[in-house]
Amino acid sequence: MGGHQDACHEDFQLKGTNPLLGEQWPKGAAGPARPTVGGGIAGWLGMDKPSSMYDLVEQMFFLYVCMVKAKDLPPNPITGAPMDPYVEVKLGNYKGTTKHYDRRTNPEWDQVFAFSKFRVQSNALEVYLRTVT
């Protein structure tokens, strides 16, 4: 039993590793990446690419939409008072809404919306300027 405990104990010991980060080999390519001078990696395209901690995270693709501001908005046609503006951004089934401001003709939102590339079901981005009713 002593040998069994030693083997199990050994499996949970810290081990040093030296993974090659950031490499994406095409199907059928042979051989690992070659370390280069300066710590970079010569990849399958033959280009040097420094590795980083971000190489351990799966890359995701997003469409970023930034609503910055509106200028010189017209007054509410019914009341004549300044609008209570906000922006609605739609991409397929996904919708984002900015905060609204009470009675502003020059609102500044500075809000960013991120839409995942893999969940987009539309080719049209719709942006609506609305007022709270």
C-alpha positions in Angstrom: 0.0 0.0 0.0 3.0 2.3 0.6 3.8 2.3 -3.1 0.2 3.2 -4.0 0.2 6.2 -1.7 3.5 7.4 -3.1 2.2 7.2 -6.7 -1.0 9.1 -5.8 0.9 11.7 -3.8 3.3 12.2 -6.7 0.4 12.9 -9.1 -0.6 16.0 -7.1 2.9 17.5 -6.9 3.6 20.8 -8.6 5.2 20.2 -12.0 7.0 22.7 -14.2 5.6 23.2 -17.6 6.6 25.4 -20.6 3.6 25.6 -22.9 3.9 27.2 -26.3 1.2 29.9 -26.3 -0.7 31.5 -29.1 -0.1 28.9 -31.8 -2.8 27.7 -34.1 -1.5 25.1 -36.5 -3.6 24.2 -39.5 -4.9 20.7 -39.8 -2.3 18.3 -41.1 0.7 20.5 -40.1 3.5 18.7 -38.4 5.7 19.8 -35.6 5.5 22.2 -32.7 6.4 25.8 -32.7 10.0 26.9 -32.6 11.1 29.3 -29.8 13.0 32.3 -31.2 15.4 34.7 -29.8 13.7 37.3 -27.6 11.0 34.9 -26.3 8.7 35.0 -29.4 7.4 32.0 -31.3 8.0 31.3 -34.9 4.6 30.1 -36.0 3.4 28.1 -39.0 3.4 31.3 -41.0 7.0 31.9 -40.1 6.2 35.2 -38.3 7.4 36.0 -34.7 4.6 36.5 -32.3 5.3 37.3 -28.6 3.2 35.2 -26.3 1.2 36.7 -23.5 -1.3 35.7 -20.8 -4.1 36.6 -23.2 -3.2 33.7 -25.4 -4.7 31.4 -22.7 -8.2 33.0 -23.2 -10.4 32.0 -26.2 -10.6 34.9 -28.6 -14.1 36.3 -29.0 -15.4 38.6 -31.7 -17.8 41.4 -31.0 -19.3 44.3 -32.9 -19.0 47.3 -30.6 -21.4 50.2 -31.0 -20.6 53.4 -29.1 -23.4 56.0 -28.6 -21.5 59.2 -27.9 -23.9 62.1 -28.1 -26.7 64.0 -29.9 -26.6 67.7 -30.8 -29.4 70.3 -31.2 -32.3 68.0 -30.8 -35.7 69.5 -31.8 -38.3 70.1 -29.1 -41.2 67.7 -28.5 -43.7 68.5 -31.3 -46.7 68.1 -29.0 -45.6 70.0 -25.9 -42.8 72.2 -27.3 -40.6 71.3 -24.4 -37.1 69.7 -24.9 -37.1 66.0 -25.4 -36.3 63.3 -22.8 -33.9 61.5 -25.2 -32.5 58.0 -25.2 -31.1 55.7 -27.9 -32.2 52.2 -28.8 -29.7 50.0 -30.7 -31.0 46.8 -32.3 -29.2 44.0 -34.1 -31.4 41.1 -35.0 -33.1 39.9 -31.8 -30.7 41.8 -29.5 -31.5 45.3 -28.2 -29.6 47.8 -26.1 -30.9 51.0 -24.6 -29.0 54.0 -23.3 -30.0 55.9 -20.2 -32.4 58.8 -20.7 -32.0 62.4 -19.8 -34.8 64.7 -18.8 -35.3 67.7 -21.1 -31.9 67.8 -22.9 -31.2 69.1 -26.4 -27.5 68.0 -26.3 -27.3 64.7 -24.4 -24.0 62.8 -24.0 -24.3 59.1 -23.3 -20.8 57.6 -23.9 -22.2 54.1 -23.7 -20.9 51.1 -25.5 -22.9 48.0 -26.6 -21.2 44.8 -27.6 -22.9 42.3 -29.9 -21.4 38.8 -30.2 -20.4 37.9 -33.8 -21.6 34.4 -33.3 -25.1 35.3 -32.2 -25.8 38.0 -34.7 -28.8 37.0 -36.9 -29.1 40.1 -38.9 -27.0 42.2 -41.3 -28.7 45.5 -40.3 -27.9 47.6 -37.3 -30.8 49.8 -36.3 -30.4 52.9 -34.3 -33.4 54.8 -33.0 -33.5 58.2 -31.2 -36.5 58.1 -28.9 -38.1 60.2 -26.2 -39.7 59.1 -23.0 -43.4 59.5 -23.1 
